[in-house]
């Protein structure tokens, strides 16, 4: 049986944040006048998060708790929440209480009949070290805008609202949760952005650092492929393979003309370079054809889960 609103929150070692976040959510959601549920996902926590979540679930039937067997990551945690929620509108947020539940009505207000996704925008982030979080985030957001064509100022925040049908069309892997709006835009999703509050962490320590920058860069490369070439991977490989083959062919042609019309002292290094470039070009084209076949199989294959529920 469906409900109006589902709030999905993944937790990893956030035992001190579960109870206060639930109390804030219960108060805010109760004032919306909509039927709701809250889906808490325990992403393999090793502290007391599991016990606190179970206690909260026993206190209110509107709380759904999903325990994953191990720490699969935030994307998998959100995917588990999506698969176990019933809401016609789905709101996602972090479990560290940096997202303020009082911003939920603002997201819902922006979710009109012409909107599929409402994305939060953290305007003020004064409490965050600019060299560890803010600067890399600005660079990543700029690259994501350029790659996806979606004009969001804050791709990184999890605090977003989605229509159910948008989520049902997605298949998440890796750490692609931050780029859901970009992926959904491929299906014509209509997206708006609203300012949200960025609070200090209530309890525990941050799981973010400079090491995540490399993960974001890799995900941006994946995003570029998914947005531009998922349905036509041969085009991506041909963009590299054809110029390589053409360069090798031109070098070989120049060496041949030199040999027959000018001098027999042609230098075998040029021939080796020409052969290498043409071989590389053919290999890239071959990989493109294999990827093209794989892409067609991908669209026909059954979806496989990226998490395992205990």
C-alpha positions as CSV (number, residue, x, y, z in Angstrom):
1,X,0.0,0.0,0.0
2,X,1.5,3.3,-1.0
3,X,1.8,6.5,1.0
4,X,2.3,10.2,0.1
5,X,5.8,10.6,1.2
6,X,8.9,8.4,2.0
7,X,12.0,9.7,3.6
8,X,15.1,7.5,3.0
9,X,18.1,7.9,5.3
10,X,21.2,5.6,5.1
11,X,23.3,5.4,8.3
12,X,26.9,4.2,8.8
13,X,28.1,4.4,12.4
14,X,25.7,7.2,13.4
15,X,24.3,5.9,16.7
16,X,24.3,9.3,18.2
17,X,22.2,10.8,15.4
18,X,19.5,8.3,14.9
19,X,17.1,9.2,17.7
20,X,17.4,13.1,17.4
21,X,17.0,12.9,13.6
22,X,13.9,10.7,14.0
23,X,12.4,13.1,16.5
24,X,12.9,16.0,14.1
25,X,11.5,14.1,11.2
26,X,8.4,13.0,13.1
27,X,7.6,16.5,14.1
28,X,8.2,18.1,10.7
29,X,6.4,15.3,8.7
30,X,3.5,15.3,11.0
31,X,2.8,18.9,10.2
32,X,2.8,18.3,6.4
33,X,-0.7,16.7,6.5
34,X,0.5,13.9,4.3
35,X,0.8,10.2,5.0
36,X,4.4,9.3,5.4
37,X,7.0,6.6,6.3
38,X,10.7,6.9,7.1
39,X,13.0,4.2,5.8
40,X,16.3,4.0,7.8
41,X,19.0,1.9,6.2
42,X,21.8,0.5,8.4
43,X,24.7,0.3,6.0
44,X,26.8,-2.2,7.9
45,X,27.4,-0.1,11.0
46,X,29.9,-1.5,13.5
47,X,28.7,0.7,16.5
48,X,25.4,0.8,18.2
49,X,23.4,2.1,15.2
50,X,21.6,-1.2,14.7
51,X,20.2,-1.3,18.2
52,X,19.1,2.3,18.2
53,X,17.4,1.8,14.8
54,X,15.6,-1.3,16.0
55,X,14.4,0.6,19.1
56,X,13.0,3.5,16.9
57,X,11.3,1.0,14.6
58,X,9.5,-0.6,17.6
59,X,8.3,2.8,18.8
60,X,6.5,3.7,15.6
61,X,5.0,1.6,12.7
62,X,5.8,4.3,10.2
63,X,9.5,3.5,10.6
64,X,11.0,0.9,8.3
65,X,14.5,-0.4,9.0
66,X,16.7,-2.2,6.5
67,X,19.9,-3.8,7.8
68,X,22.6,-4.5,5.1
69,X,25.0,-7.3,5.7
70,X,28.1,-5.1,5.4
71,X,29.0,-1.5,4.5
72,X,28.2,-1.3,0.8
73,X,28.4,2.5,0.5
74,X,26.0,5.3,0.3
75,X,24.7,4.6,-3.2
76,X,23.8,1.0,-2.2
77,X,22.2,2.3,1.0
78,X,20.0,4.6,-0.9
79,X,19.2,1.9,-3.5
80,X,18.1,-0.4,-0.6
81,X,15.9,2.4,0.7
82,X,14.3,3.0,-2.7
83,X,13.5,-0.7,-3.0
84,X,11.8,-0.8,0.4
85,X,9.8,2.4,0.4
86,X,6.3,3.0,-0.8
87,X,6.0,6.8,-1.2
88,X,4.8,8.6,-4.3
89,X,7.4,11.3,-3.4
90,X,10.8,10.1,-2.1
91,X,13.1,12.4,-0.1
92,X,16.7,11.4,0.6
93,X,18.9,12.9,3.2
94,X,22.1,12.1,5.2
95,X,22.1,10.6,8.7
96,X,24.6,13.0,10.2
97,X,22.0,15.7,10.8
98,X,23.7,18.2,8.7
99,X,20.5,18.3,6.6
100,X,17.7,20.1,8.4
101,X,14.3,18.3,8.3
102,X,12.6,21.7,8.5
103,X,13.6,22.2,4.9
104,X,11.4,19.3,3.8
105,X,8.3,21.5,3.3
106,X,10.4,23.8,1.0
107,X,11.3,20.8,-1.1
108,X,7.7,19.6,-1.2
109,X,6.4,23.1,-2.1
110,X,8.8,23.2,-5.2
111,X,7.5,19.7,-6.2
112,X,4.6,20.8,-8.4
113,X,3.1,19.0,-11.4
114,X,5.9,20.3,-13.7
115,X,8.7,19.1,-11.5
116,X,10.2,15.6,-11.2
117,X,13.3,16.3,-9.0
118,X,13.9,19.0,-6.4
119,X,17.5,19.3,-5.5
120,X,18.9,21.0,-2.4
121,X,21.5,23.8,-2.7
122,X,23.8,24.4,0.2
123,X,24.4,28.1,-0.1
124,X,26.3,28.6,3.1
125,X,29.0,26.1,4.1
126,X,31.1,28.2,6.5
127,X,31.7,25.3,8.9
128,X,33.4,23.2,6.3
129,X,37.1,23.4,5.6
130,X,37.3,25.0,2.2
131,X,40.4,23.1,1.2
132,X,39.0,19.7,2.1
133,X,35.4,20.0,1.1
134,X,34.3,23.3,-0.5
135,X,36.9,23.8,-3.2
136,X,36.9,20.2,-4.5
137,X,33.1,20.3,-4.4
138,X,33.0,23.5,-6.5
139,X,35.3,22.0,-9.1
140,X,33.3,18.7,-9.2
141,X,30.0,20.6,-9.5
142,X,31.4,22.7,-12.4
143,X,32.6,19.6,-14.2
144,X,29.3,17.8,-13.6
145,X,27.3,20.8,-15.0
146,X,29.5,20.8,-18.1
147,X,29.3,17.0,-18.6
148,X,25.6,16.6,-18.0
149,X,24.2,19.9,-19.2
150,X,22.1,20.0,-15.9
151,X,22.4,23.5,-14.4
152,X,22.7,22.5,-10.7
153,X,25.0,24.4,-8.3
154,X,25.2,21.5,-5.8
155,X,25.3,17.9,-7.2
156,X,26.9,16.6,-4.0
157,X,24.1,17.0,-1.5
158,X,21.9,14.0,-0.8
159,X,19.0,16.2,0.3
160,X,16.6,15.9,-2.7
161,X,13.0,15.0,-3.5
162,X,12.1,12.7,-6.3
163,X,8.9,11.5,-7.9
164,X,8.5,7.7,-7.6
165,X,8.6,7.1,-11.4
166,X,12.0,8.8,-11.7
167,X,13.5,6.5,-9.1
168,X,11.9,3.4,-10.7
169,X,13.7,4.1,-14.0
170,X,17.1,4.3,-12.5
171,X,19.8,1.7,-11.9
172,X,22.5,2.8,-9.4
173,X,26.1,1.6,-9.2
174,X,29.3,2.8,-7.8
175,X,28.9,6.2,-6.1
176,X,26.5,7.6,-8.7
177,X,23.8,8.7,-6.2
178,X,25.2,12.3,-6.3
179,X,24.5,12.3,-10.0
180,X,20.9,11.0,-10.0
181,X,19.6,14.3,-11.5
182,X,22.1,14.1,-14.3
183,X,21.1,10.5,-15.0
184,X,17.4,11.3,-14.8
185,X,17.8,14.2,-17.2
186,X,18.5,11.6,-19.9
187,X,14.9,10.4,-19.5
188,X,13.6,14.0,-19.6
189,X,13.2,14.6,-15.9
190,X,12.4,18.2,-15.0
191,X,14.7,19.5,-12.2
192,X,14.6,22.6,-9.9
193,X,17.0,23.6,-7.2
194,X,16.1,25.3,-3.9
195,X,18.3,26.6,-1.1
196,X,18.7,24.4,2.0
197,X,20.3,24.8,5.4
198,X,23.7,23.2,6.0
199,X,24.2,22.5,9.8
200,X,27.1,21.2,11.7
201,X,27.4,17.5,12.4
202,X,25.4,16.6,15.6
203,X,27.4,13.6,16.7
204,X,30.2,11.3,15.5
205,X,33.0,12.1,12.9
206,X,32.8,12.8,9.2
207,X,33.3,10.0,6.7
208,X,34.5,12.5,4.0
209,X,38.0,13.6,3.1
210,X,40.3,14.3,0.2
211,X,40.5,10.6,-0.6
212,X,36.9,10.8,-1.9
213,X,38.0,13.4,-4.5
214,X,39.5,10.6,-6.7
215,X,36.3,8.6,-6.4
216,X,34.3,11.7,-7.6
217,X,36.6,12.2,-10.6
218,X,36.2,8.5,-11.6
219,X,32.4,8.9,-11.2
220,X,32.5,12.0,-13.4
221,X,34.2,9.9,-16.2
222,X,31.5,7.3,-15.8
223,X,28.9,10.0,-15.9
224,X,30.2,11.3,-19.1
225,X,30.0,7.9,-20.7
226,X,26.5,7.2,-19.3
227,X,25.2,10.6,-20.4
228,X,26.8,10.7,-23.8
229,X,27.7,7.2,-24.9
230,X,25.7,4.5,-23.0
231,X,23.5,3.9,-26.0
232,X,26.2,4.3,-28.5
233,X,29.6,3.3,-27.0
234,X,31.1,2.7,-30.5
235,X,31.1,6.4,-31.0
236,X,33.3,7.0,-28.0
237,X,35.8,4.3,-29.1
238,X,35.7,5.5,-32.7
239,X,36.5,9.0,-31.6
240,X,39.9,7.6,-30.5
241,X,40.4,4.7,-32.9
242,X,39.7,6.5,-36.2
243,X,42.2,9.4,-35.6
244,X,44.9,6.9,-34.6
245,X,44.3,4.7,-37.6
246,X,44.2,7.8,-39.9
247,X,47.5,9.1,-38.5
248,X,49.1,5.8,-39.0
249,X,47.8,5.5,-42.5
250,X,49.0,9.0,-43.4
251,X,52.5,8.3,-42.0
252,X,52.6,5.0,-44.0
253,X,51.5,6.8,-47.2
254,X,54.1,9.5,-46.7
255,X,56.9,6.8,-46.2
256,X,55.7,5.0,-49.3
257,X,55.7,8.1,-51.5
258,X,59.2,9.0,-50.1
259,X,60.5,5.5,-51.0
260,X,59.2,5.5,-54.6
261,X,59.8,9.1,-55.6
262,X,62.6,10.5,-53.5
263,X,64.9,8.2,-51.6
264,X,65.1,4.6,-50.4
265,X,66.5,5.8,-47.0
266,X,63.1,6.0,-45.3
267,X,63.9,5.2,-41.7
268,X,62.2,2.1,-40.3
269,X,61.1,4.0,-37.2
270,X,58.4,5.7,-39.2
271,X,57.1,2.5,-40.5
272,X,57.0,1.0,-37.0
273,X,55.1,4.1,-35.7
274,X,52.6,3.9,-38.6
275,X,52.0,0.2,-37.9
276,X,51.6,0.8,-34.2
277,X,49.1,3.6,-34.7
278,X,47.0,1.6,-37.2
279,X,47.0,-1.4,-34.9
280,X,45.9,0.7,-31.9
281,X,43.2,2.3,-34.1
282,X,41.8,-1.1,-35.1
283,X,41.9,-2.3,-31.5
284,X,39.9,0.7,-30.3
285,X,37.3,0.1,-33.1
286,X,37.1,-3.5,-32.1
287,X,36.6,-2.7,-28.5
288,X,33.9,-0.2,-29.6
289,X,32.1,-3.0,-31.5
290,X,32.3,-5.3,-28.4
291,X,31.0,-2.5,-26.2
292,X,28.2,-1.8,-28.6
293,X,27.0,-5.4,-28.4
294,X,27.5,-5.3,-24.6
295,X,25.3,-2.1,-24.4
296,X,22.5,-3.8,-26.3
297,X,22.7,-6.8,-23.9
298,X,22.8,-4.4,-20.9
299,X,19.4,-2.9,-21.9
300,X,17.9,-6.4,-22.2
301,X,19.4,-8.0,-19.1
302,X,17.6,-8.4,-15.8
303,X,18.7,-5.9,-13.2
304,X,21.0,-7.1,-10.5
305,X,21.0,-5.7,-7.0
306,X,24.1,-3.9,-5.7
307,X,23.3,-4.8,-2.1
308,X,22.4,-7.8,0.1
309,X,19.7,-7.6,2.8
310,X,20.1,-9.5,6.0
